Amino acid sequence: MGKFLLILGRGVGQVMFQNNALSGGLMLVGVLLNSWQMALLAVAGNIVGTLTAYLFGYSREDIENGLYGFNGTLVGIAIGVFMSITLPSLLLLIVVSCLSTWIVRLFSLQRFISGFTAPFILSVWILLFVCSCWFPSLLLKSENTAGTQAFAFLQSFSLNIGQVMFQGGAVLTGLFFLLGILVNSRVNAVYTVLGALLPIPVALLAGVESAVLNAGLMGYNGVLCAIALGDKTWSGGVYAVFSVLLSVFLQLLGMDVGITTLTAPFVFSVWITVGIRYMLLTLFPAKRKVA
């Protein structure tokens, strides 16, 4: 039982690249501070995704590192965001969490690109498409509660982190996420702060409404980009900054088009940045020192 709890904790932590059960526990507390229902749904999706991997005999090492739990965690929370909690939506949570695990497995069969949260994105997009076409009554009506708001820096910064897991209702949630990252990696924590801060002035210059900024909708992809690419080197920092800026552009584009972006701007930004890095290294290989 203790080992399984550690795996589930890592599954939550891996949403933000933290292979650490304590990190995941702190993040789950952050979700709980915003919504106990979403915290339960996160755990449910995590369990379903992890058990699916067990039942299908996937890599034990990957399972124990939480790599088959974090997409399910996001799927579980997404159910609570887009649907009322009913028996049909809970059944869909099981189906879609299983689907996300199978897609994770497909990504693991190739070595060209990392899946990141793409399995979660694809699974939820399929869910939303199917429900929109055939079961629209299952989906919650979108509400426009933006109104006129003054820009709130702390709220925007914290929710840029919290929205990685759809948590836009409590400032403390984002701070608990940051603490969860800090206990595992100071470098990742620094890049989390960078990823949460950098989109704010960019979005302000782009004329984004304060209500959208305050809700953390412009920075959560940037947080993931910064953690994914940032390291202790100058080049890592440059690539992280480029990816964060690109994610803001893609988020703005997706919102203008009317797409439910989820974490797609993060995934595409990192894929593009990694592709550019590979091309640069191919065109300009590092010179080896002659002894």
Summary of the structure (lengths in Angstrom):
residues: 291
radius of gyration: 18.7
end to end distance: 54.2
largest distance: 70.4
contacts: 1071
relative contact order: 0.11
helix: 73%
strand: 1%
